[in-house]
C-alpha cells in the first residue's frame, strides 16, 4: 500500500494510509463530531499528501492528531497540520525537543544513498512539538466513539502511547507492535517491553494496528510478547542476572542482539521508569 493508493479500511470506522518510503501506518478514525489521525509521516511533504487525503475523506470536519512516539517517521509530518491539536505523551514532547534535530540529521544521512530526494526532504523538515502532552492517560470524545490515549511505560521507547478504541474493539499500538519485521531496538527498553505488551493484551483488543505492517489480532501480540520476554531473559542471562540462554533462537540478528544487550544495561542503570503505570490496566474492550 502506497500513498497513491489512498486509504484502506482495516476495521469499522478505521482507515489506514501507508507513508513512503518508510512504510509507516497513519490511521484515521472518524467520529460523529471529530476525527482522529494517529501519526503523521516522516516529512512535511508526506504530511501534506496525507492532509489532502484526510480532507478528501472528511471535508471540513475537525481533526486532532496523536503521535505514538517521537521517532521521525511517525511525527515529522506534524507541520502539515497547524490547525490541529496534537496529542502525545509528555515524554514524547520532551524527547522530541531534545533529539529532534539530531534525528533529522541522522535520518537524512541514512537515506542519502538509497533515496537522495527523501533525504533532502528530511533535512528540510520542520519539527513541531505536540501541543497537548498526556501524563498517564487522556480520553477524547470523538462523537459516538471514545479514544483513550494511554501511556504504557517503557518498551519501544520510554514514552510509548497507544490509542484504545473501546467501541470498535481496536487498539493503535505504534511501534510497540511490529508486523513487517522484528521489533526495532535502538531506543528500546527490552526488559520492560514484554510488560508493555502485556498491558496491551490485558485491554482485550480484537484488532491491533501496528506502527508498520498489516493489522493483527491478539494472538500475534501474544506471540510478540513471548518473543520479547525471551529476549529479556537472554539479556539478563548475558548480564549475569539470570540463567544464561546458550541456545537462544530468537528472530534477531547478532547486531540486534548486541543492541538489545546495550539497551538492557542502560535500562538497569536508569532505574525504575518514572512514567510506568501503577497496577493492572482496566479491561476497556469487549
C-alpha positions, 0 to 999 in steps of 0.5 A: 500500500502506497500513498497513491493508493489512498486509504484502506479500511482495516476495521469499522470506522478505521482507515489506514494510509501507508507513508513512503518510503518508510512504510509507516501506518497513519490511521484515521478514525472518524467520529460523529463530531471529530476525527482522529489521525494517529501519526503523521509521516516522516516529512512535511511533504508526506504530511501534506499528501496525507492532509489532502487525503484526510480532507478528501475523506472528511471535508471540513470536519475537525481533526486532532492528531496523536503521535505514538512516539517521537521517532521521525517517521511517525511525527515529522509530518506534524507541520502539515497540520497547524490547525490541529491539536496534537496529542502525545505523551509528555515524554514524547514532547520532551524527547522530541525537543531534545533529539529532534534535530539530531534525528533529522540529521541522522535520518537524512544521512541514512537515506542519502544513498538509497533515496537522495530526494527523501533525504533532502526532504528530511533535512528540510523538515520542520519539527513541531512539538505536540501541543497537548502532552498526556501524563498517564492517560487522556480520553477524547470524545470523538462523537459516538466513539471514545479514544483513550490515549494511554501511556504504557511505560517503557518498551519501544521507547520510554514514552510509548502511547497507544490509542484504545478504541473501546467501541470498535474493539481496536487498539493503535499500538505504534511501534510497540507492535511490529508486523513487517519485521522484528521489533526495532531496538535502538531506543528500546527498553527490552526488559520492560517491553514484554510488560508493555505488551502485556498491558496491551493484551490485558485491554482485550483488543480484537484488532491491533494496528501496528506502527508498520505492517498489516493489522493483527489480532491478539494472538500475534501480540501474544506471540510478540510478547513471548518473543520479547520476554525471551529476549529479556531473559537472554539479556539478563542471562548475558548480564549475569542476572539470570540463567544464561540462554546458550541456545537462544533462537530468537528472530534477531540478528547478532547486531540486534542482539548486541543492541538489545544487550546495550539497551538492557544495561542502560535500562538497569542503570536508569532505574525504575521508569518514572512514567510506568503505570501503577497496577493492572490496566482496566479491561476497556474492550469487549 
